[in-house]
């Protein structure tokens, strides 16, 4: 499974569309062991472009702080799961929490 996390200064970016890079983390479905990680510079922000780009990168789940409604809809159409309102932690911490069943979504700070 590949999980994408928007990153700013090494931690979860508060807003999905304004990150400097995406951590693409590969995880074993059984056991949740991280098997690989790539930090990919995000392309220039253009509304509606990132969901398709991340789906092309093989992302099956996005862990995000905040995300607009349109991006959520585009991810849903691409069959990519979304967790919104995650805490500002490192990508590894977020993936470990998710795999342990301890990562619950929270309040979406984006209102668009």
Biopython code that builds the backbone (N, CA, C, O; Angstrom):
import numpy as np
from Bio.PDB.StructureBuilder import StructureBuilder

atoms = [
    (1, "UNK", "N", (0.856, -1.175, 0.000)),
    (1, "UNK", "CA", (0.000, 0.000, 0.000)),
    (1, "UNK", "C", (0.897, 1.230, 0.000)),
    (1, "UNK", "O", (1.911, 1.261, 0.697)),
    (2, "UNK", "N", (0.528, 2.241, -0.777)),
    (2, "UNK", "CA", (1.284, 3.495, -0.808)),
    (2, "UNK", "C", (0.436, 4.603, -0.182)),
    (2, "UNK", "O", (-0.706, 4.839, -0.577)),
    (3, "UNK", "N", (1.034, 5.275, 0.808)),
    (3, "UNK", "CA", (0.381, 6.369, 1.518)),
    (3, "UNK", "C", (1.113, 7.662, 1.178)),
    (3, "UNK", "O", (2.341, 7.716, 1.244)),
    (4, "UNK", "N", (0.372, 8.696, 0.817)),
    (4, "UNK", "CA", (0.952, 9.998, 0.504)),
    (4, "UNK", "C", (0.651, 10.986, 1.624)),
    (4, "UNK", "O", (-0.463, 11.047, 2.143)),
    (5, "UNK", "N", (1.672, 11.756, 1.981)),
    (5, "UNK", "CA", (1.526, 12.747, 3.046)),
    (5, "UNK", "C", (2.159, 14.059, 2.581)),
    (5, "UNK", "O", (3.340, 14.080, 2.235)),
    (6, "UNK", "N", (1.389, 15.159, 2.566)),
    (6, "UNK", "CA", (1.970, 16.448, 2.203)),
    (6, "UNK", "C", (2.909, 16.924, 3.310)),
    (6, "UNK", "O", (2.558, 16.895, 4.489)),
    (7, "UNK", "N", (4.105, 17.363, 2.917)),
    (7, "UNK", "CA", (5.146, 17.685, 3.893)),
    (7, "UNK", "C", (5.628, 19.127, 3.732)),
    (7, "UNK", "O", (5.779, 19.635, 2.621)),
    (8, "UNK", "N", (5.860, 19.760, 4.865)),
    (8, "UNK", "CA", (6.474, 21.080, 4.934)),
    (8, "UNK", "C", (7.419, 21.067, 6.130)),
    (8, "UNK", "O", (6.990, 20.800, 7.252)),
    (9, "UNK", "N", (8.676, 21.348, 5.906)),
    (9, "UNK", "CA", (9.693, 21.334, 6.973)),
    (9, "UNK", "C", (9.745, 20.000, 7.718)),
    (9, "UNK", "O", (9.922, 19.978, 8.936)),
    (10, "UNK", "N", (9.591, 18.887, 6.991)),
    (10, "UNK", "CA", (9.744, 17.564, 7.580)),
    (10, "UNK", "C", (8.533, 17.011, 8.308)),
    (10, "UNK", "O", (8.571, 15.886, 8.806)),
    (11, "UNK", "N", (7.460, 17.786, 8.379)),
    (11, "UNK", "CA", (6.248, 17.335, 9.066)),
    (11, "UNK", "C", (5.033, 17.554, 8.176)),
    (11, "UNK", "O", (5.122, 18.190, 7.126)),
    (12, "UNK", "N", (3.902, 17.020, 8.610)),
    (12, "UNK", "CA", (2.657, 17.176, 7.867)),
    (12, "UNK", "C", (2.366, 18.648, 7.610)),
    (12, "UNK", "O", (2.365, 19.456, 8.538)),
    (13, "UNK", "N", (2.121, 18.992, 6.358)),
    (13, "UNK", "CA", (1.746, 20.363, 5.998)),
    (13, "UNK", "C", (0.296, 20.595, 6.418)),
    (13, "UNK", "O", (-0.557, 19.726, 6.235)),
    (14, "UNK", "N", (0.027, 21.758, 6.974)),
    (14, "UNK", "CA", (-1.320, 22.062, 7.451)),
    (14, "UNK", "C", (-2.338, 22.091, 6.317)),
    (14, "UNK", "O", (-3.507, 21.768, 6.528)),
    (15, "UNK", "N", (-1.909, 22.472, 5.119)),
    (15, "UNK", "CA", (-2.827, 22.530, 3.982)),
    (15, "UNK", "C", (-2.259, 21.690, 2.846)),
    (15, "UNK", "O", (-1.138, 21.918, 2.392)),
    (16, "UNK", "N", (-3.025, 20.738, 2.403)),
    (16, "UNK", "CA", (-2.646, 19.783, 1.370)),
    (16, "UNK", "C", (-2.055, 20.444, 0.126)),
    (16, "UNK", "O", (-1.023, 19.989, -0.368)),
    (17, "UNK", "N", (-2.667, 21.485, -0.384)),
    (17, "UNK", "CA", (-2.250, 22.090, -1.643)),
    (17, "UNK", "C", (-1.062, 23.026, -1.550)),
    (17, "UNK", "O", (-0.594, 23.522, -2.575)),
    (18, "UNK", "N", (-0.561, 23.283, -0.351)),
    (18, "UNK", "CA", (0.524, 24.246, -0.196)),
    (18, "UNK", "C", (1.754, 23.618, 0.448)),
    (18, "UNK", "O", (2.443, 24.263, 1.238)),
    (19, "UNK", "N", (2.026, 22.372, 0.114)),
    (19, "UNK", "CA", (3.191, 21.698, 0.682)),
    (19, "UNK", "C", (4.380, 21.847, -0.263)),
    (19, "UNK", "O", (4.220, 22.204, -1.430)),
    (20, "UNK", "N", (5.572, 21.570, 0.259)),
    (20, "UNK", "CA", (6.772, 21.633, -0.572)),
    (20, "UNK", "C", (7.064, 20.287, -1.214)),
    (20, "UNK", "O", (7.736, 20.222, -2.243)),
    (21, "UNK", "N", (6.568, 19.218, -0.615)),
    (21, "UNK", "CA", (6.839, 17.875, -1.117)),
    (21, "UNK", "C", (5.779, 16.909, -0.592)),
    (21, "UNK", "O", (4.980, 17.244, 0.283)),
    (22, "UNK", "N", (5.798, 15.708, -1.152)),
    (22, "UNK", "CA", (4.953, 14.625, -0.660)),
    (22, "UNK", "C", (5.835, 13.465, -0.258)),
    (22, "UNK", "O", (6.704, 13.044, -1.022)),
    (23, "UNK", "N", (5.617, 12.947, 0.939)),
    (23, "UNK", "CA", (6.254, 11.702, 1.346)),
    (23, "UNK", "C", (5.362, 10.587, 0.809)),
    (23, "UNK", "O", (4.175, 10.521, 1.131)),
    (24, "UNK", "N", (5.940, 9.718, -0.006)),
    (24, "UNK", "CA", (5.229, 8.546, -0.522)),
    (24, "UNK", "C", (5.809, 7.351, 0.207)),
    (24, "UNK", "O", (6.959, 6.968, -0.006)),
    (25, "UNK", "N", (4.992, 6.770, 1.069)),
    (25, "UNK", "CA", (5.473, 5.717, 1.953)),
    (25, "UNK", "C", (4.781, 4.399, 1.599)),
    (25, "UNK", "O", (3.553, 4.307, 1.579)),
    (26, "UNK", "N", (5.602, 3.383, 1.321)),
    (26, "UNK", "CA", (5.093, 2.048, 1.012)),
    (26, "UNK", "C", (5.041, 1.238, 2.296)),
    (26, "UNK", "O", (5.994, 1.212, 3.075)),
    (27, "UNK", "N", (3.900, 0.573, 2.500)),
    (27, "UNK", "CA", (3.642, -0.155, 3.743)),
    (27, "UNK", "C", (3.084, -1.534, 3.406)),
    (27, "UNK", "O", (2.246, -1.675, 2.515)),
    (28, "UNK", "N", (3.557, -2.551, 4.128)),
    (28, "UNK", "CA", (2.977, -3.885, 3.983)),
    (28, "UNK", "C", (1.551, -3.852, 4.519)),
    (28, "UNK", "O", (1.299, -3.329, 5.604)),
    (29, "UNK", "N", (0.634, -4.408, 3.760)),
    (29, "UNK", "CA", (-0.773, -4.427, 4.208)),
    (29, "UNK", "C", (-0.936, -5.249, 5.484)),
    (29, "UNK", "O", (-1.708, -4.883, 6.370)),
    (30, "UNK", "N", (-0.229, -6.326, 5.571)),
    (30, "UNK", "CA", (-0.285, -7.174, 6.765)),
    (30, "UNK", "C", (0.895, -6.800, 7.658)),
    (30, "UNK", "O", (2.046, -6.964, 7.252)),
    (31, "UNK", "N", (0.645, -6.321, 8.818)),
    (31, "UNK", "CA", (1.702, -5.984, 9.754)),
    (31, "UNK", "C", (2.097, -4.521, 9.771)),
    (31, "UNK", "O", (2.650, -4.049, 10.765)),
    (32, "UNK", "N", (1.829, -3.790, 8.702)),
    (32, "UNK", "CA", (2.077, -2.356, 8.681)),
    (32, "UNK", "C", (3.530, -1.930, 8.661)),
    (32, "UNK", "O", (3.843, -0.801, 9.036)),
    (33, "UNK", "N", (4.424, -2.807, 8.232)),
    (33, "UNK", "CA", (5.846, -2.459, 8.181)),
    (33, "UNK", "C", (6.116, -1.527, 7.000)),
    (33, "UNK", "O", (5.678, -1.781, 5.878)),
    (34, "UNK", "N", (6.852, -0.436, 7.276)),
    (34, "UNK", "CA", (7.246, 0.482, 6.216)),
    (34, "UNK", "C", (8.340, -0.194, 5.395)),
    (34, "UNK", "O", (9.368, -0.600, 5.935)),
    (35, "UNK", "N", (8.114, -0.311, 4.089)),
    (35, "UNK", "CA", (9.062, -0.997, 3.209)),
    (35, "UNK", "C", (9.807, -0.039, 2.278)),
    (35, "UNK", "O", (10.764, -0.444, 1.619)),
    (36, "UNK", "N", (9.389, 1.198, 2.217)),
    (36, "UNK", "CA", (10.066, 2.170, 1.368)),
    (36, "UNK", "C", (9.490, 3.549, 1.577)),
    (36, "UNK", "O", (8.351, 3.710, 2.015)),
    (37, "UNK", "N", (10.308, 4.551, 1.253)),
    (37, "UNK", "CA", (9.845, 5.929, 1.392)),
    (37, "UNK", "C", (10.570, 6.801, 0.375)),
    (37, "UNK", "O", (11.784, 6.700, 0.196)),
    (38, "UNK", "N", (9.801, 7.656, -0.284)),
    (38, "UNK", "CA", (10.340, 8.603, -1.246)),
    (38, "UNK", "C", (9.782, 9.977, -0.919)),
    (38, "UNK", "O", (8.593, 10.123, -0.633)),
    (39, "UNK", "N", (10.635, 10.973, -0.962)),
    (39, "UNK", "CA", (10.182, 12.350, -0.800)),
    (39, "UNK", "C", (10.217, 12.983, -2.186)),
    (39, "UNK", "O", (11.286, 13.147, -2.775)),
    (40, "UNK", "N", (9.045, 13.336, -2.700)),
    (40, "UNK", "CA", (8.901, 13.856, -4.054)),
    (40, "UNK", "C", (8.450, 15.304, -4.009)),
    (40, "UNK", "O", (7.450, 15.632, -3.372)),
    (41, "UNK", "N", (9.190, 16.167, -4.685)),
    (41, "UNK", "CA", (8.812, 17.577, -4.763)),
    (41, "UNK", "C", (7.443, 17.682, -5.422)),
    (41, "UNK", "O", (7.193, 17.071, -6.461)),
    (42, "UNK", "N", (6.570, 18.456, -4.812)),
    (42, "UNK", "CA", (5.233, 18.581, -5.383)),
    (42, "UNK", "C", (5.272, 19.493, -6.597)),
    (42, "UNK", "O", (6.038, 20.456, -6.635)),
    (43, "UNK", "N", (4.438, 19.187, -7.596)),
    (43, "UNK", "CA", (4.371, 20.065, -8.761)),
    (43, "UNK", "C", (3.735, 21.398, -8.359)),
    (43, "UNK", "O", (3.123, 21.494, -7.295)),
    (44, "UNK", "N", (3.875, 22.426, -9.203)),
    (44, "UNK", "CA", (3.254, 23.720, -8.882)),
    (44, "UNK", "C", (1.756, 23.557, -8.620)),
    (44, "UNK", "O", (1.067, 22.798, -9.301)),
    (45, "UNK", "N", (1.275, 24.285, -7.621)),
    (45, "UNK", "CA", (-0.134, 24.155, -7.218)),
    (45, "UNK", "C", (-1.062, 24.696, -8.299)),
    (45, "UNK", "O", (-0.996, 25.865, -8.679)),
    (46, "UNK", "N", (-1.918, 23.818, -8.774)),
    (46, "UNK", "CA", (-2.987, 24.185, -9.692)),
    (46, "UNK", "C", (-4.232, 23.476, -9.178)),
    (46, "UNK", "O", (-4.214, 22.255, -9.018)),
    (47, "UNK", "N", (-5.303, 24.202, -8.917)),
    (47, "UNK", "CA", (-6.504, 23.568, -8.370)),
    (47, "UNK", "C", (-6.929, 22.341, -9.174)),
    (47, "UNK", "O", (-7.068, 22.395, -10.396)),
    (48, "UNK", "N", (-7.130, 21.235, -8.458)),
    (48, "UNK", "CA", (-7.631, 20.005, -9.062)),
    (48, "UNK", "C", (-6.579, 19.108, -9.665)),
    (48, "UNK", "O", (-6.915, 18.007, -10.101)),
    (49, "UNK", "N", (-5.320, 19.515, -9.715)),
    (49, "UNK", "CA", (-4.281, 18.733, -10.365)),
    (49, "UNK", "C", (-3.652, 17.673, -9.460)),
    (49, "UNK", "O", (-3.352, 16.574, -9.926)),
    (50, "UNK", "N", (-3.448, 17.978, -8.189)),
    (50, "UNK", "CA", (-2.733, 17.068, -7.298)),
    (50, "UNK", "C", (-3.401, 15.706, -7.091)),
    (50, "UNK", "O", (-2.686, 14.705, -7.047)),
    (51, "UNK", "N", (-4.719, 15.609, -6.963)),
    (51, "UNK", "CA", (-5.310, 14.277, -6.777)),
    (51, "UNK", "C", (-4.970, 13.305, -7.916)),
    (51, "UNK", "O", (-4.628, 12.150, -7.662)),
    (52, "UNK", "N", (-5.063, 13.764, -9.151)),
    (52, "UNK", "CA", (-4.723, 12.895, -10.277)),
    (52, "UNK", "C", (-3.249, 12.548, -10.300)),
    (52, "UNK", "O", (-2.881, 11.408, -10.584)),
    (53, "UNK", "N", (-2.401, 13.523, -10.003)),
    (53, "UNK", "CA", (-0.964, 13.303, -9.980)),
    (53, "UNK", "C", (-0.585, 12.278, -8.907)),
    (53, "UNK", "O", (0.226, 11.387, -9.161)),
    (54, "UNK", "N", (-1.166, 12.398, -7.715)),
    (54, "UNK", "CA", (-0.853, 11.445, -6.646)),
    (54, "UNK", "C", (-1.390, 10.054, -6.960)),
    (54, "UNK", "O", (-0.749, 9.059, -6.622)),
    (55, "UNK", "N", (-2.548, 9.967, -7.596)),
    (55, "UNK", "CA", (-3.070, 8.660, -8.019)),
    (55, "UNK", "C", (-2.108, 8.026, -9.020)),
    (55, "UNK", "O", (-1.870, 6.819, -8.963)),
    (56, "UNK", "N", (-1.551, 8.823, -9.938)),
    (56, "UNK", "CA", (-0.562, 8.311, -10.895)),
    (56, "UNK", "C", (0.705, 7.823, -10.194)),
    (56, "UNK", "O", (1.380, 6.926, -10.698)),
    (57, "UNK", "N", (1.032, 8.398, -9.042)),
    (57, "UNK", "CA", (2.199, 7.984, -8.267)),
    (57, "UNK", "C", (1.924, 6.689, -7.486)),
    (57, "UNK", "O", (2.816, 6.153, -6.827)),
    (58, "UNK", "N", (0.694, 6.199, -7.567)),
    (58, "UNK", "CA", (0.339, 4.949, -6.891)),
    (58, "UNK", "C", (-0.251, 5.121, -5.506)),
    (58, "UNK", "O", (-0.440, 4.135, -4.795)),
    (59, "UNK", "N", (-0.548, 6.351, -5.104)),
    (59, "UNK", "CA", (-1.110, 6.580, -3.769)),
    (59, "UNK", "C", (-2.489, 5.934, -3.653)),
    (59, "UNK", "O", (-3.334, 6.063, -4.539)),
    (60, "UNK", "N", (-2.688, 5.243, -2.549)),
    (60, "UNK", "CA", (-3.982, 4.623, -2.250)),
    (60, "UNK", "C", (-4.677, 5.309, -1.083)),
    (60, "UNK", "O", (-5.875, 5.128, -0.863)),
    (61, "UNK", "N", (-3.903, 6.107, -0.330)),
    (61, "UNK", "CA", (-4.430, 6.814, 0.833)),
    (61, "UNK", "C", (-3.657, 8.114, 0.982)),
    (61, "UNK", "O", (-2.441, 8.150, 0.795)),
    (62, "UNK", "N", (-4.375, 9.186, 1.322)),
    (62, "UNK", "CA", (-3.767, 10.476, 1.607)),
    (62, "UNK", "C", (-4.054, 10.795, 3.073)),
    (62, "UNK", "O", (-5.200, 10.741, 3.520)),
    (63, "UNK", "N", (-3.001, 11.124, 3.810)),
    (63, "UNK", "CA", (-3.164, 11.610, 5.182)),
    (63, "UNK", "C", (-2.858, 13.104, 5.126)),
    (63, "UNK", "O", (-1.769, 13.503, 4.716)),
    (64, "UNK", "N", (-3.815, 13.921, 5.536)),
    (64, "UNK", "CA", (-3.702, 15.367, 5.355)),
    (64, "UNK", "C", (-4.143, 16.126, 6.600)),
    (64, "UNK", "O", (-4.899, 15.622, 7.430)),
    (65, "UNK", "N", (-3.644, 17.353, 6.699)),
    (65, "UNK", "CA", (-4.147, 18.260, 7.727)),
    (65, "UNK", "C", (-5.467, 18.828, 7.246)),
    (65, "UNK", "O", (-6.532, 18.455, 7.739)),
    (66, "UNK", "N", (-5.393, 19.730, 6.281)),
    (66, "UNK", "CA", (-6.592, 20.322, 5.703)),
    (66, "UNK", "C", (-6.640, 20.099, 4.206)),
    (66, "UNK", "O", (-5.607, 19.993, 3.544)),
    (67, "UNK", "N", (-7.854, 20.028, 3.679)),
    (67, "UNK", "CA", (-8.039, 19.794, 2.249)),
    (67, "UNK", "C", (-9.397, 20.325, 1.825)),
    (67, "UNK", "O", (-10.394, 20.135, 2.522)),
    (68, "UNK", "N", (-9.430, 20.993, 0.674)),
    (68, "UNK", "CA", (-10.681, 21.516, 0.142)),
    (68, "UNK", "C", (-11.622, 20.410, -0.320)),
    (68, "UNK", "O", (-11.202, 19.282, -0.577)),
    (69, "UNK", "N", (-12.900, 20.755, -0.420)),
    (69, "UNK", "CA", (-13.929, 19.787, -0.809)),
    (69, "UNK", "C", (-13.708, 19.233, -2.213)),
    (69, "UNK", "O", (-13.944, 18.050, -2.457)),
    (70, "UNK", "N", (-13.258, 20.079, -3.137)),
    (70, "UNK", "CA", (-13.051, 19.615, -4.508)),
    (70, "UNK", "C", (-11.953, 18.551, -4.561)),
    (70, "UNK", "O", (-12.109, 17.536, -5.239)),
    (71, "UNK", "N", (-10.856, 18.774, -3.860)),
    (71, "UNK", "CA", (-9.779, 17.783, -3.831)),
    (71, "UNK", "C", (-10.284, 16.462, -3.238)),
    (71, "UNK", "O", (-9.958, 15.389, -3.744)),
    (72, "UNK", "N", (-11.073, 16.542, -2.177)),
    (72, "UNK", "CA", (-11.624, 15.324, -1.572)),
    (72, "UNK", "C", (-12.471, 14.559, -2.587)),
    (72, "UNK", "O", (-12.376, 13.336, -2.684)),
    (73, "UNK", "N", (-13.295, 15.279, -3.339)),
    (73, "UNK", "CA", (-14.149, 14.662, -4.340)),
    (73, "UNK", "C", (-13.307, 14.006, -5.445)),
    (73, "UNK", "O", (-13.615, 12.898, -5.884)),
    (74, "UNK", "N", (-12.251, 14.688, -5.890)),
    (74, "UNK", "CA", (-11.393, 14.140, -6.938)),
    (74, "UNK", "C", (-10.654, 12.888, -6.464)),
    (74, "UNK", "O", (-10.483, 11.943, -7.233)),
    (75, "UNK", "N", (-10.219, 12.877, -5.212)),
    (75, "UNK", "CA", (-9.603, 11.665, -4.665)),
    (75, "UNK", "C", (-10.606, 10.519, -4.627)),
    (75, "UNK", "O", (-10.281, 9.390, -4.995)),
    (76, "UNK", "N", (-11.816, 10.809, -4.184)),
    (76, "UNK", "CA", (-12.859, 9.783, -4.125)),
    (76, "UNK", "C", (-13.101, 9.203, -5.513)),
    (76, "UNK", "O", (-13.210, 7.986, -5.662)),
    (77, "UNK", "N", (-13.188, 10.058, -6.532)),
    (77, "UNK", "CA", (-13.402, 9.594, -7.900)),
    (77, "UNK", "C", (-12.249, 8.724, -8.392)),
    (77, "UNK", "O", (-12.458, 7.821, -9.202)),
    (78, "UNK", "N", (-11.032, 8.987, -7.911)),
    (78, "UNK", "CA", (-9.854, 8.216, -8.312)),
    (78, "UNK", "C", (-9.676, 6.960, -7.463)),
    (78, "UNK", "O", (-8.749, 6.185, -7.696)),
    (79, "UNK", "N", (-10.558, 6.750, -6.476)),
    (79, "UNK", "CA", (-10.461, 5.561, -5.623)),
    (79, "UNK", "C", (-9.374, 5.654, -4.569)),
    (79, "UNK", "O", (-8.885, 4.631, -4.089)),
    (80, "UNK", "N", (-8.987, 6.876, -4.201)),
    (80, "UNK", "CA", (-7.948, 7.100, -3.203)),
    (80, "UNK", "C", (-8.617, 7.537, -1.902)),
    (80, "UNK", "O", (-9.415, 8.475, -1.891)),
    (81, "UNK", "N", (-8.288, 6.851, -0.807)),
    (81, "UNK", "CA", (-8.843, 7.198, 0.497)),
    (81, "UNK", "C", (-8.228, 8.472, 1.051)),
    (81, "UNK", "O", (-7.099, 8.820, 0.703)),
    (82, "UNK", "N", (-8.959, 9.167, 1.906)),
    (82, "UNK", "CA", (-8.496, 10.431, 2.477)),
    (82, "UNK", "C", (-8.761, 10.447, 3.982)),
    (82, "UNK", "O", (-9.861, 10.131, 4.435)),
    (83, "UNK", "N", (-7.744, 10.817, 4.738)),
    (83, "UNK", "CA", (-7.897, 11.109, 6.165)),
    (83, "UNK", "C", (-7.548, 12.578, 6.336)),
    (83, "UNK", "O", (-6.456, 13.007, 5.965)),
    (84, "UNK", "N", (-8.464, 13.345, 6.891)),
    (84, "UNK", "CA", (-8.291, 14.789, 7.061)),
    (84, "UNK", "C", (-8.244, 15.132, 8.544)),
    (84, "UNK", "O", (-8.869, 14.468, 9.371)),
    (85, "UNK", "N", (-7.497, 16.171, 8.861)),
    (85, "UNK", "CA", (-7.423, 16.639, 10.239)),
    (85, "UNK", "C", (-6.372, 15.909, 11.051)),
    (85, "UNK", "O", (-6.451, 15.870, 12.279)),
    (86, "UNK", "N", (-5.381, 15.324, 10.375)),
    (86, "UNK", "CA", (-4.307, 14.611, 11.074)),
    (86, "UNK", "C", (-3.414, 15.613, 11.807)),
    (86, "UNK", "O", (-3.330, 16.776, 11.412)),
    (87, "UNK", "N", (-2.755, 15.167, 12.863)),
    (87, "UNK", "CA", (-1.880, 16.068, 13.615)),
    (87, "UNK", "C", (-0.572, 16.346, 12.865)),
    (87, "UNK", "O", (-0.184, 15.585, 11.979)),
    (88, "UNK", "N", (0.091, 17.426, 13.224)),
    (88, "UNK", "CA", (1.357, 17.813, 12.604)),
    (88, "UNK", "C", (2.485, 16.987, 13.204)),
    (88, "UNK", "O", (3.090, 17.359, 14.209)),
    (89, "UNK", "N", (2.751, 15.850, 12.557)),
    (89, "UNK", "CA", (3.816, 14.939, 12.977)),
    (89, "UNK", "C", (4.632, 14.566, 11.751)),
    (89, "UNK", "O", (4.312, 14.987, 10.640)),
    (90, "UNK", "N", (5.679, 13.782, 11.942)),
    (90, "UNK", "CA", (6.474, 13.325, 10.803)),
    (90, "UNK", "C", (5.666, 12.299, 10.011)),
    (90, "UNK", "O", (4.767, 11.661, 10.559)),
    (91, "UNK", "N", (5.979, 12.139, 8.735)),
    (91, "UNK", "CA", (5.273, 11.126, 7.936)),
    (91, "UNK", "C", (5.357, 9.731, 8.550)),
    (91, "UNK", "O", (4.368, 8.997, 8.550)),
    (92, "UNK", "N", (6.515, 9.362, 9.069)),
    (92, "UNK", "CA", (6.680, 8.040, 9.667)),
    (92, "UNK", "C", (5.762, 7.857, 10.871)),
    (92, "UNK", "O", (5.136, 6.808, 11.021)),
    (93, "UNK", "N", (5.677, 8.875, 11.729)),
    (93, "UNK", "CA", (4.796, 8.802, 12.900)),
    (93, "UNK", "C", (3.344, 8.644, 12.471)),
    (93, "UNK", "O", (2.602, 7.857, 13.061)),
    (94, "UNK", "N", (2.935, 9.388, 11.447)),
    (94, "UNK", "CA", (1.547, 9.311, 10.968)),
    (94, "UNK", "C", (1.230, 7.929, 10.408)),
    (94, "UNK", "O", (0.170, 7.369, 10.688)),
    (95, "UNK", "N", (2.143, 7.385, 9.624)),
    (95, "UNK", "CA", (1.919, 6.056, 9.046)),
    (95, "UNK", "C", (1.878, 5.001, 10.145)),
    (95, "UNK", "O", (1.029, 4.110, 10.107)),
    (96, "UNK", "N", (2.768, 5.082, 11.111)),
    (96, "UNK", "CA", (2.758, 4.123, 12.215)),
    (96, "UNK", "C", (1.453, 4.204, 13.002)),
    (96, "UNK", "O", (0.890, 3.175, 13.376)),
    (97, "UNK", "N", (0.970, 5.421, 13.254)),
    (97, "UNK", "CA", (-0.306, 5.588, 13.953)),
    (97, "UNK", "C", (-1.455, 5.008, 13.133)),
    (97, "UNK", "O", (-2.338, 4.348, 13.680)),
    (98, "UNK", "N", (-1.443, 5.252, 11.825)),
    (98, "UNK", "CA", (-2.489, 4.713, 10.947)),
    (98, "UNK", "C", (-2.469, 3.182, 10.970)),
    (98, "UNK", "O", (-3.511, 2.546, 11.126)),
    (99, "UNK", "N", (-1.294, 2.604, 10.817)),
    (99, "UNK", "CA", (-1.183, 1.142, 10.774)),
    (99, "UNK", "C", (-1.566, 0.490, 12.103)),
    (99, "UNK", "O", (-2.032, -0.649, 12.134)),
    (100, "UNK", "N", (-1.363, 1.220, 13.194)),
    (100, "UNK", "CA", (-1.734, 0.706, 14.519)),
    (100, "UNK", "C", (-3.211, 0.937, 14.826)),
    (100, "UNK", "O", (-3.703, 0.511, 15.871)),
    (101, "UNK", "N", (-3.921, 1.612, 13.915)),
    (101, "UNK", "CA", (-5.338, 1.889, 14.131)),
    (101, "UNK", "C", (-5.583, 3.055, 15.061)),
    (101, "UNK", "O", (-6.678, 3.200, 15.603)),
    (102, "UNK", "N", (-4.567, 3.894, 15.252)),
    (102, "UNK", "CA", (-4.672, 5.007, 16.193)),
    (102, "UNK", "C", (-4.785, 6.378, 15.549)),
    (102, "UNK", "O", (-4.744, 7.391, 16.246)),
    (103, "UNK", "N", (-4.926, 6.425, 14.235)),
    (103, "UNK", "CA", (-5.013, 7.718, 13.559)),
    (103, "UNK", "C", (-6.446, 7.996, 13.153)),
    (103, "UNK", "O", (-6.975, 7.397, 12.216)),
    (104, "UNK", "N", (-7.050, 8.899, 13.864)),
    (104, "UNK", "CA", (-8.418, 9.281, 13.537)),
    (104, "UNK", "C", (-8.399, 10.650, 12.893)),
    (104, "UNK", "O", (-7.592, 11.502, 13.265)),
    (105, "UNK", "N", (-9.258, 10.867, 11.954)),
    (105, "UNK", "CA", (-9.384, 12.183, 11.339)),
    (105, "UNK", "C", (-9.890, 13.185, 12.351)),
    (105, "UNK", "O", (-10.483, 12.818, 13.365)),
    (106, "UNK", "N", (-9.654, 14.440, 12.074)),
    (106, "UNK", "CA", (-10.090, 15.498, 12.970)),
    (106, "UNK", "C", (-10.781, 16.594, 12.185)),
    (106, "UNK", "O", (-11.389, 16.350, 11.143)),
    (107, "UNK", "N", (-10.678, 17.792, 12.701)),
    (107, "UNK", "CA", (-11.305, 18.955, 12.090)),
    (107, "UNK", "C", (-10.512, 19.368, 10.850)),
    (107, "UNK", "O", (-9.282, 19.415, 10.872)),
    (108, "UNK", "N", (-11.226, 19.661, 9.783)),
    (108, "UNK", "CA", (-10.615, 20.127, 8.548)),
    (108, "UNK", "C", (-10.463, 21.646, 8.635)),
    (108, "UNK", "O", (-11.463, 22.364, 8.646)),
    (109, "UNK", "N", (-9.213, 22.148, 8.697)),
    (109, "UNK", "CA", (-9.033, 23.592, 8.811)),
    (109, "UNK", "C", (-9.306, 24.360, 7.521)),
    (109, "UNK", "O", (-9.304, 25.591, 7.528)),
    (110, "UNK", "N", (-9.540, 23.659, 6.420)),
    (110, "UNK", "CA", (-9.828, 24.321, 5.138)),
    (110, "UNK", "C", (-11.324, 24.500, 4.975)),
    (110, "UNK", "O", (-12.107, 23.602, 5.285)),
    (111, "UNK", "N", (-11.711, 25.665, 4.486)),
    (111, "UNK", "CA", (-13.145, 25.940, 4.327)),
    (111, "UNK", "C", (-13.525, 26.177, 2.876)),
    (111, "UNK", "O", (-14.531, 26.828, 2.594)),
    (112, "UNK", "N", (-12.723, 25.652, 1.951)),
    (112, "UNK", "CA", (-13.057, 25.833, 0.537)),
    (112, "UNK", "C", (-13.237, 24.493, -0.141)),
    (112, "UNK", "O", (-13.522, 24.439, -1.337)),
]
sb = StructureBuilder()
sb.init_structure("model")
sb.init_model(0)
sb.init_chain("A")
sb.init_seg("    ")
for serial, (resi, resn, name, xyz) in enumerate(atoms, 1):
    if name == "N":
        sb.init_residue(resn, " ", resi, " ")
    sb.init_atom(name, np.array(xyz, "f"), 0.0, 1.0, " ", f" {name:<3s}", serial, name[0])
structure = sb.get_structure()
